[in-house]
Amino acid sequence: MFMNELINQINNYHQLSPKTIEALQGIFTVKTFKKNEIILRAGDVARYYYFVKYGLLGYYTIDETGNRISFKNWGRGEKFG
């Protein structure tokens, strides 16, 4: 079900051919992250495209006094990368 949901999200931007859908299904992988696990650090190049299946992801920085400043959150069904 998850793969179909992701394919539908991509199809909203650009209509995919059956051949392309089949190719994408062959390369998609599911990766689970632990709470507070860092996926990307400042300056990292995003090498993957992420689709949130469950949970919440946040984009934030830490200021010079140690305070966390949140910029963006992604929830179920959203994508980033």
PANUTI-182552 format. One line per field, with one value per residue (C-alpha): residue number from 0; z, y, x. Coordinates in Angstrom, 1 decimal. Last residue first. Layout:
! residues N
resi [NUM_...];
c3 [Z_...];
c2 [Y_...];
c1 [X_...];
This chain:
! residues 81
resi [80_79_78_77_76_75_74_73_72_71_70_69_68_67_66_65_64_63_62_61_60_59_58_57_56_55_54_53_52_51_50_49_48_47_46_45_44_43_42_41_40_39_38_37_36_35_34_33_32_31_30_29_28_27_26_25_24_23_22_21_20_19_18_17_16_15_14_13_12_11_10_9_8_7_6_5_4_3_2_1_0];
c3 [-0.1_1.2_1.2_3.0_3.4_7.2_8.6_7.7_10.0_9.1_10.6_14.3_16.4_19.2_21.9_22.7_23.2_19.8_18.0_17.3_14.0_12.9_10.3_11.7_10.9_12.1_12.3_9.7_6.0_5.4_1.9_1.5_-1.7_-1.4_-1.8_0.1_0.2_3.8_4.8_7.9_9.0_7.4_8.8_12.5_14.8_17.4_17.4_15.5_11.7_9.6_5.9_3.2_-0.2_-3.6_-6.5_-8.1_-7.5_-9.5_-12.5_-12.5_-12.3_-15.2_-17.4_-16.5_-17.6_-15.0_-15.1_-13.5_-10.3_-9.0_-10.4_-7.7_-4.9_-6.6_-6.8_-3.0_-2.1_-4.3_-2.6_0.9_0.0];
c2 [15.8_16.2_14.5_14.6_11.7_11.6_14.7_17.1_20.0_23.2_25.9_25.0_27.0_25.0_27.0_26.3_29.9_30.1_28.9_25.3_24.7_22.9_20.8_18.4_15.0_13.6_10.1_7.6_7.1_10.2_10.2_10.9_11.7_10.7_12.3_15.4_17.2_17.8_21.4_21.4_17.8_15.3_12.3_13.0_10.5_12.2_9.3_6.3_6.2_3.5_3.0_1.6_1.1_2.3_0.9_-1.7_0.2_3.0_0.8_-0.5_3.0_4.1_1.2_1.9_5.5_8.3_11.4_14.2_16.2_14.3_11.1_11.5_11.4_8.5_6.5_7.2_5.9_2.9_2.2_2.4_0.0];
c1 [14.9_11.4_8.0_4.7_2.3_2.6_4.2_6.9_8.0_9.8_11.9_12.4_14.9_16.5_18.2_21.8_23.0_24.7_21.5_20.6_19.0_15.8_14.1_11.6_10.3_7.0_5.6_4.5_5.1_7.1_8.5_12.2_14.1_17.8_21.2_20.5_23.8_25.0_25.8_23.7_23.2_20.8_18.9_19.5_17.9_15.6_13.1_14.6_14.6_13.0_14.0_11.7_13.3_12.3_14.4_12.2_9.0_10.6_11.3_7.7_6.3_8.5_7.3_3.7_4.3_4.3_2.2_4.1_3.4_0.4_1.9_4.6_2.1_0.3_3.5_4.1_0.6_1.1_4.4_2.8_0.0];
